[in-house]
Amino acid sequence: MPEIAKLNTGGAVNAALARALEEMPETLLYGEDLAKPGGVFGVTRGLQKRFGDRVFDTPISETAMLGAAVGAASFGRRPIVEIMWIDFSLVAFDQIVNQAANVRYVSEGRTTAPLTIRTQQGNAPSACAQHSQNLEALLLHVPGIRVCMPRTPQDSYDVLLSAIACDDPTVVIENRTLYAGSKQEVTTGGPIAPIGGHRRPHRGDDVTVVTWGAITQKVLDAAGRVEADGIGVDVIEAVWLNPFDDEAVLESVGRTGRLVVVHEAARTGGFGAEVVSRVVESGARLAVPPRRVGLLDSRIPSAPQLAAALLPQTADIETTLREVVR
């Protein structure tokens, strides 16, 4: 039965994992420092005590973790693997791209790989260049992999369960800056929804903004600032990037005639370019050229002040919104 609980994002992730382990006996949960320590961010604390050896720690080998997950998933298990930082997933990219993504195709649909990769990305103070990359575009380039980026505690709970229940390999990209955020009311125990979908956290008729992940809050802050001057911003938060909701974006752009895409990842080669291409190729009539706001093409420095100068800020988004409607 559905219940209401006050949870922050970290607590919502923990609750979703607990439900999956309780209701799906084929699930396994493992990763580095995940079981006994409860994860480097404390998100999986208490799960090994509740579910025993189905929750376990692994050696420091992303390749081994994901290779084992592909094998287990192909033979009836539903593994959930935590990769501490998405940067570290590159060590095991062969297992993700050449193995997991190919299982359904090479078996002509006779075998699936229902594995879930939980990871996190994004900038945090002094994270440095090897712990701060935003790599969703790399994964979205590979057919066969589902990708989502939840932000709120409710979405973090819902999409993780959707990912675990999905029969395709799915990457759930969280953001460590959100784990210990304020607690919100989260509905738990309800039906598990299929993958896909978006959120509309702000509505308007003058400009469409497509965004995803933690930077959505900066978009909402900028939307509130320009709204005071009569500029209505229609914000589409793409919680699921694959499958991506093209129809929602095209409907919004059809009304506003303007498009801005905002992401924390590097601007060059980011998924924002794909969103712009889909809108332009659809024949949508735009009043002004579409705009992208993203990280300047640079590694992320350790100093927070320097990182802030490179990453999109609320003021940058606000300036872009004003420019496209003037």
GIMO-V470423 format. One line per field, one symbol per residue. psi: psi as a letter, one per 40 degrees, with the letter a starting at -180 (. if undefined). burial: I if it has 24 or more other ideal C-beta (glycine too) atoms within 12 Angstrom, else O. Layout:
BEGIN
psi=???
burial=???
END
This chain:
BEGIN
psi=iiihihiaddddddddddddddegeeiihiahfdcdeeideedeheddddeaeehiiiiggddddddddddddefeigihhhhdiddedddfddddddcdeedddeefediiggihhhiiiihihfdidefeihfddddeehiehihigididdddddddddddeieihhhhhahdeedfaiiihhhieaihiiiiiiigehiiedhhhhiiadedddddddddddddeehhhhhhhgdhdhihgdddddddddddeihhhhieiidheieddddddddddeehhhdiiiihhahigiihidhdddddddihiddddddddddee.
burial=OOOOIOIIIIIIIIIIIIIIIOOIOOIIIIIIIIIOOIIIIOIIIIIIOOIOOIIIIIOOOIIOIIIIIIOIIIOOIIIIIIIIIIIIIOOIIOIIIOIIIIIIOOOOOOOIIIIIIIIIIIIIOOIOOOIIIIIIIIIIOIOIIIIIIIIIIIIIIIIIIIIIIIIIIIIIIIIIIIIOOOOOOIIIOOOOOOIIIIIIIIOIOIIIIIIIIIIIIIIIIIIOOIIOOOIIIIIIIIIIIIIIIIOIIIOIIOIIOIIIIIIIIIIOOIIIIIIIOIIOOOOIOIOOOIIIIIIIOOOIOOOOOOIOOIIIIIOIIIOIIIOIIO
END
